[in-house]
Amino acid sequence: MYLHDDHSDVLKIFPPKGPLVTVSLPFFLVGPARFGSDGRSMYGIVADRKSTVRPNHAGISKIEFDPIRATLMPGTSEFAIKSFAISSRQDKLVISGRVQSSGARRCGVFAVDIPAGNVKQILIGECRDEWSWDYLSLSPNGDRAVASHDRHLELIDLVQGTTRSLGSEFDVGSWSPDGKWIAVRESGNRDRLFLIDAANLSRRHSLGAAVVIMPEWSPDSRYLLLWKGYIFRCGFYLDVDAPATLETLDIQTGKRSTIKSSRCQITNGETGWVSSEIAR
């Protein structure tokens, strides 16, 4: 599935076989979005179709696909959000951003329990225009996270409220659903991808060339979803990149497979995995 752009009321689903499926939404999705581990939901900031501006404090909603409906997550409505992640059990949100409550403004990384909506501050950050932590990704049990911080990748202990650098050579990471791996992007170079062993962070190996904004794991932790550029096949633009195509990477064999229904369809936005039943 692919969220068309940063302010969209349609979802594009690219099946491995068959044509593109477009799903119309009764609202706009704005800003970052994350897909639920059940393959039948996603989380994002929702705005009414009549809205022409991005809301500063809209909170995070759970969007269910069958039927389509959005439910605001308790405890999130006062946040201005830089990045967020949802646990695999969908019982915890971790938010990087700013919250205003009782006349006080707090910035940093926060954990929000679902469905109670209890908010706990994990890390304290400076309240400035660009908050420190971005591209959050949670471990399956929700006790650790990785995030981009000051141009390097950082490991966050959500229980102790401590951080550890994973090195300046990486800047974006994504935890596999089975907890075994962290897929990371090389700093300053979106064309190289690596795997870090989550049980032994010093063990790392290259997955080769790969265009990736945020590595997206399949629910079974077997595949990564990547972008592939076809400069001449998809057109050539002087001011912007040509549209891309989605492909999957099998981390066990290294085999790559093109998702034909996505050819030359990807320009920007969020990508993730959903159940094949949603496309029916």
Secondary structure, DSSP 8 states (H G I E B T S, - for coil): -EE-SSEEEEEEE--SSS--EEEEEEEEEEEEEEE-TTSSEEEEEEE-TT--S--SS---EEEEETTEEEEE-TT-TTEEEEEEEE-TTS-EEEEEEEEEETTEEEEEEEEEETTT--EEEEEE---SSS-SEEEEEE-TTSSEEEEEETTEEEEEETTTTEEEE--TTEEEEEE-TTSSEEEEEETT-TTEEEEEETTEEEEEEEEEE-EEEEEEE-TTSSEEEEEEE-TTTT---SSS---EEEEEEETTT--EEE-GGGTT-B-SSEE----GGGG-
